[in-house]
Amino acid sequence: MPSATITVFASILRQPFNNSIEPENVRAAQQVLEAAGYTVHVNTRARERPLCYGRTLSDSEVG
C-alpha cells in the first residue's frame, strides 16, 4: 500500500510596512514556516505592488 503524502500550506500577507521598511520580518517568518515543513505562499508577484489590506486607511478613520 503506498504511503500518503501530506502537503501543508501557509500564506504570508506582505503589507506595505513590512515590504518597504522591515522586509526582514517577512523573510524570517517564511524561513520559520518552511523549516517547520510548510509550503509558503507570499502575496507578491515579480514587478507588482503587494496587496494591501487597508489597515492604514481604517486606522486613520478611528477616533
C-alpha positions, 0 to 999 in steps of 0.5 A, spaced: 500 500 500 503 506 498 504 511 503 500 518 503 503 524 502 501 530 506 502 537 503 501 543 508 500 550 506 501 557 509 500 564 506 504 570 508 500 577 507 506 582 505 503 589 507 506 595 505 510 596 512 513 590 512 515 590 504 518 597 504 521 598 511 522 591 515 522 586 509 526 582 514 520 580 518 517 577 512 523 573 510 524 570 517 517 568 518 517 564 511 524 561 513 520 559 520 514 556 516 518 552 511 523 549 516 517 547 520 515 543 513 510 548 510 509 550 503 509 558 503 505 562 499 507 570 499 502 575 496 507 578 491 508 577 484 515 579 480 514 587 478 507 588 482 505 592 488 503 587 494 496 587 496 494 591 501 489 590 506 487 597 508 489 597 515 492 604 514 486 607 511 481 604 517 486 606 522 486 613 520 478 613 520 478 611 528 477 616 533 
